């Protein structure tokens, strides 16, 4: 069978034709990035870039200087007819080949953490001769629901890193009622029966607070996105709270900055103001890498009396270049590859044995201290 399969380069082009047709129907003008396509089809970025460049030459895509590549909304009649031919394929019932497909929906492709999860899923799927389709929700729950509706007819399972608002995605609830193979990453949908995977966030933060208290710190702050935007953030806060409670230290809400939005341009100013308004802060836990890097830059610029050793950052973006850093913060080493690998294994189990019980898996984390001599597994 493998000898009759189309080359991956041709598969990418055909996928883009179908994607463009659907996007034009929905009034959209963006396409997946070359990075997303490379991961989805398990090819090099050179291959995915070449497919995109070909569609530019054919007139389906336009390059806008300074803003990226977009769909050409003024197609020739010949190109419109070509897209229609792919739409016919797209609208046919799925599951017509022996290979299975798992759909993956994540909020973004901007962090090594997300890329590591995808790598784990893709590696395991390839070993088991499954295909992977990937999309990003951009932290938009309406888009997330739309992607689920679009993917499910052509997939045999779904792995999702949900947009964790205060309400559940109704499409996820529908899938659980159908006993559809589903794995939720970094979220617990209370009252909804589904398999889920998360890192041991609560235990890690608990140990970080204990470390700072043992070092004589008394005013330990938190910098985070809104706690209700991800169960991982909420669990980290609970670990922080429980460790302080154990030492009879009341929660000082002035030492918690958790109103920062994902990838906001104003975050650095907000962090600077937070440090200025709280001169007694003697330690900070940053609940994700993006905010950790921004806080690190503020600290080394001389705001407050904090040093880099007074900072602990979640996410393992540092690992590849940590020894090259002039300023080495403490950080939490996660295992996104194992998360992705485990997520796919659950999908495979559920597909092969639909009556299997749902699983809740907690992946250990490791605390890495700035002296680079000590690690502490959670």
N, C-alpha and C positions, 0 to 999 in steps of 0.2 A: 504493500500500500504506500509506503513512504516514497517509492520511486515515482509514483504518479502525482504526488503532491506538487503544487506550484512552488516555484522559488519564493523565498520569504520576501524578496524585493517586490515581486509582483503582488504578493498578498497584501503588503503595505499599501501599494497604490490602489488596489481594489477596495481595501478598507477605507482609504481616504475618499474615493469616489462616493461610496455609500454614506460616509460621514458628512461630506459636503452636501449631498442631496438632502439628508435629514436636517442639517443646519439651516439650509435655505428655506425649508418648509417652516422651521421654527423662528425664522427671522434672525438667526445668529450669523456671525461672520468670523469666528475664531476656529482654529484647528488644534489638535493635540501637538505639543512640542516635540521636537526631534528626540529629546530625552525620554519622554513618555512612550513614544513609538518604539524606540530602541528597547526599552524594558518590556513592553507588551509583546513584541515579536522576537525577543531574545536575539537581537542583532546589534551590530555596532552603530554608533551615532552616525558614522559615515554613510551607512546604508540607508538609515531613515532620512538623513539630510538629502541624499541623492533622490529619493522618492519625492520629497517635498519640492526640490528644485525642478524635477521633471514636470510636476503639476503646475509650477509657475510658468514654465516654457509652453505648456499646453493651454495656458490661459485660464486655469481654474483658480489660481491663487495670485495675490498681488503682494509685493513687498512695499510697506509704508516706512519711509525713512524715519528712524528713531522710535518706532513703535512696534515693529515686528511684521509677521506675515498674516494676511487675512484672505478670506474667501472673496473672489471676484463676483459681485452681485449682478454684473452686466455681461453674462455669458453669451457666447454665440449660440445660434440654434443647434448647431452640430454638437456642441458641448452639452447643451441641455438634454438632447436626445440620448447621449452617452450616459449621463447620470440617471436617466429614466430606466435604462436597461439594468443598471445596478440596483435601482429601487425595486424592480421586480424580484430580483434575488433576495433583497432585504426583507420583503414582505411575505416571502414564502415561509411555511412553517419551519422552525429550526429543528435541530437535532437530527440532521439527515446524514451525518457522517459518524464513523466509529469513534473518532476522537471526541473527548468531552471538553467542556469549557467552563472555567471558573471566572466570574466577574469580580473585579476589585474596585471599590470606590473609597477614595481617601480625600482628606480636605485639601492637600497641596502636595507639590513635589519639590518643596524648597529646602527640606532638611535631610540630613544624612539618616536621621531616624526613620523617616517615611521611606526613603530609598532602600534602607536596610530591610524593612518589612517586605517591600516589593521583591527584593532580591531573594529573600527566603521563600516567598510564595512561588516565584518564577522557577527557582532551582528545583523545588519539590515537584511542581507541576510538570516540568520538563522530564524529570526522571520517571514520572508516571504516565507520560504521553498525554498530558492534558494541555490545552491551550489556555492562555490568560488574556482577558481584555481589561483595560484599566481606564479609569476616568477620575477626574478631580472635581469635588463639589465646591471648592473655593469658599468653604464655610457657609454655604447657602443651602438651607434645608429644602427650599422649593426645588432647587436644581438637583439636590440629592434624590428627592422623590421621583423627579422626572427621569433621572438616570436609572433608577431601579426599574421603573416601568419599561424603559427602553431595553435594558439588558436581559431581564428575566426570561423573555421568550427564546433567547439564544444561548442560555447558560444552564449549567447543571448544578450550580452552587454560587453563593455570594459571600464574599468577605468584605466587611464594611467597617470603616473607622468613622462612626456617625458624627454628624454635626449635632453636638449635644446641647440643644436648647432646653428650655423647661418643659417642652412637650416632646413626645415620642414621634418619630417618623411613622405615619400611618401605614406606609408601604411595608415597613419592616414588620409591623404587627400582622399584616395580611400574610406575609411569608411564614411567620411562626405558626399561624393557624393552619397552613397547608402542610406543615412539617417539611418545609423546603430546606435543603442543606444550607445553613446560614451560620456564620461566625461573626461576632461583634468584637472589635478590638478596642480596648481602653474605654469600655462603657459597661455598665450594668443596667439593663432595662428592668427595673423593679416591677414585678407583676407580669412580666413577659418571659415566657420560657424559651430560651435560646442559649446556644453555646457562646462563651465569651472568654477572652484572653486579656490579661492585664499584667503589667509589671508590679512588683511588690512595693508600690509607692508609699503606702502608709508606714510600713516598717522602715523604709529607707529614711524618710523624714524624721521619724521618731529617733533613729540612731544619730542623725545629724544634729538634732537639738541636744541630745545627750552629750555628744562630742563637744559642742560649744559650751554647754553648762559646765562640763568638767574642766574646760579651759578657762573658766572664770567669767564667761560672757553672761550678761544679765538682761540685755535689751536686744533680743534676736528678732530681726524683721523678716518680712516675706514680700517678695515682688513677684507678681503673677498676672496672668490673664484672669478674667472672671472665673471664679471657682465652678460655677454652673456650666461653663463652656466645655468641660471635659471631666469625666469621672476621675481621671488620673490626677487632675489638679485638686479635686475635692478630697481624694484619698491622701494626697500630700498634706493638705491643710489639717486633716484629721490626725495624722501622725504628729504634726507640729503641736496641735492642741493637746493631745494626750500626753506628750512628753512634758509639756509645761504644767499640765494639771497634776501629773505625778509628783512634781516638785512644789506643788501649791503656789505656782506662779500664775497670776491672773492674765488673761488675754488682753493685751493692749491694742485696741483696734487702730490706734494712730501709727503703730509699727507695721501695719499691713497695707500694702498697695496692691489691690487686685482689681483695678478698673481698666487696666491696659488692654487695648484691642490687639489682635494678631497683626503683626507687621505694620503697626501704626507709625507714621513719620514723627508723631509727637512724643513717642515713648521716652526718648533720651531727656527731653525737657521735663517730662513728668517725673522721671527718676531723679534728676538733679534737684527738683523742688522738694521731693520726698526726703532726700538726704539733708537738705538745708533745714527743713521743718523739724527734723528729728536728729538733732546733734548728738543725742545720747546713744544712738544706734551703735552697737559694737560687733554685730554679726548680721549677715543677711543670707537667706536662702532664696535663690531664684528658681522658680518652678519650671522654667524651660530655657533652652539654649539661647534663643533669640534675645530674651530679656537679660540673660546672664552675660552675654557679650556686651550688651549696651551698658549694663551696670558696671562691668569690669572697666570699660572705657571711661566711665564717669569717675570711678574710684581712683584710677591711675592719674586722672587729671587733677586730683587734689581735693575733691569734694569730701567733706567730713574727715574724720581721723581714721577711717577704715583702711585696712591694707588688703591685699589680694588674699591673704590667708584667712581673712574674716568672711570670705565669700564661698558659698557652696552652690554649684550649678547642676541642675538636672539635664540629662541628655548627653550622648557620648560623641558629640561632634568633634571634641578635642583629640580623640584617641590617635588619629593619624599624624597629627602635627604637634602634639603636646610638648614633646622635648624641644621643639623649635621656639616655643613661646618664651618671651622675655618675662612675662608675668604669668605664673602658673597657679590658677585657682584650684580649689578642691572641686571635684565633680563626681556625679553619679554615673557610673558606666552601666548602660542598659544593653540588652541583647535583642535588637530588632530583628536580626536574621532568624533567631530561634522563634520569635513571635510569629513571623511570617510562615516559617516552616511548620510550626505547630498548627497554625490556622488552616493551612492546606490539608494537613493530616486529618484534622477533624472533618473537613469537607469530604475527603475521600471516604472516611469511615461512615459518615452519614449517607453518602450516596450508595455505598455498597450494602449498608445495613440500616435502612430507614428507621427501624424501631429502636436503634441505639439511643440511650439516654443522652441528654445534653450534658456538656462538660464545662466546668469553670476552671480555667488553668491560670495559675499565678507564676510568673517568670521571675526568678531571683535577680536582684541588682547587686552592684558592687560599688562601694564607696572608695574613691581614689583620692588620697590626700596630697597636698601640694609638695610635701617633701619627697614624694614619689617612692617612699619606702614602705608605706603601709596601705594595705587594702583590707576592706571589711565587707564580707558578703552579707547581704540582707536575707 
